[in-house]
C-alpha cells in the first residue's frame, strides 16, 4: 500500500520581533492581559515597509524542507500552499512560490482554510499520493498577518494574537506494509459561523470591492467573536481527536505527541485537561510566535522534531479549529529510522 509520509520540515520567521510591551504603546492593552488570556509573549512580523508576501516567507521555509529531504524542486509533483493572507487576490501564492523555486510546469494548488489549512493540505496530499496522482509533494503554510491588522485600540482583540511566519513539509509516497504516514484524517466545516471570524472587504460581492467609506469603518480588518470561537474550539477539538483515533484504530496512549493549532494557550490547555493527558503530551509554542494560522501546526512540528519531542517511529496527532468555521485532525506515524 502507498502511504503519505512526512520526510522533512522547515520553518522561517521574519527577524522583526514585536513584544507585548510594543503593542501596548500603540493600543490600550497590556502584557498582563495578553499573557493571561492567550499565553502570547511575542510574535514575529515582516519589516514595517512591507514588500514581503506569504510566498516569500513560504519560499524560505520550503528551501529548508527541500534541502533536508534531499530533494530538488524539479522533483516535486505538486505544491500545496495554505494561507489566509495570500500575496495577491489572485493568482494564488502557490504559483508565486513555484516561480521562485524556478519551476515552469509543476502544478500548484492554494488551500484557503485558514487555521486548518495544514490539516486540509495533509489530507489532500494523502489523497493525491494514495490515488497515484503524485509521489513527492511540498506543503507550505505561510502567513503575513501584520499588514492586515488594526493596531489601534479598536482592533486590539485580534491584533495582539496574530504573528507572521511560514513552515513547510515534504511529503512522499512510499510503499509500506506497516502502518506509517497518514493513518487517518477527519475534516469538518460549518459555514453557519462564517461571520464569527472574517475579513469582510475587499470582496467580490461589493462593487467596487472596497471604497473609502469602508476603509474608514475598518471593514478591511479581521473581526472575531472570540468567545464563541473559543467555546467551539474546546468542544470540537476533543471530539475530532476521538474521531480520528477511532478511524485509525489507535488508542490515546499510543499517541506520542499532540500538535494543536496554536490559537490560544488556554484552548490547548483545556484540550489537554479534557483528554486527561499527562504533562508533555501537547506541544505549545504560541508564547513565542502568536497565532501564525496555516503555518502554526507545521511550525510546531518543525520545532518539536528539533527538540526531540517527536522522532522516528513516533505517532503524532495534528488538530485545529479556525475561521469558516473549519476543524479537523490528522494522525501521522513516522517510519522507524
Ligand atoms: N487588551 C486588553 N483588553 C482587551 C483586549 C486586549 N488586547 N482585547 C479585548 N479586551 C477586552 C474586551 O474589550 C473585554 O472588555 P469588557 O469586559 O470591558 O467588555 C475584555 O477584554 C474581555 O474580552 P473577551 O473577548 O471576553 O476576552 P476573552 O477572554 O474571550 O479573550 C480572545 C479574547 C483571546 C480573543 C479569546 O476569545 C480567544 O482566543 N478566542 C479564540 C480565538 C481563536 O481560536 N481563533 C481561531 C483561530 S484564528 C483563525 O482561524 C484565523
Boltz pocket constraint, residues with backbone or C-beta under 6 A from the ligand:
constraints:
  - pocket:
      binder: B
      contacts: [[A, 28], [A, 29], [A, 30], [A, 33], [A, 34], [A, 37], [A, 38], [A, 84], [A, 114], [A, 115], [A, 156], [A, 157], [A, 158], [A, 160], [A, 197], [A, 225], [A, 226], [A, 227], [A, 229], [A, 230], [A, 233], [A, 263], [A, 264], [A, 267], [A, 291], [A, 293], [A, 321], [A, 322], [A, 323]]
      max_distance: 6.0
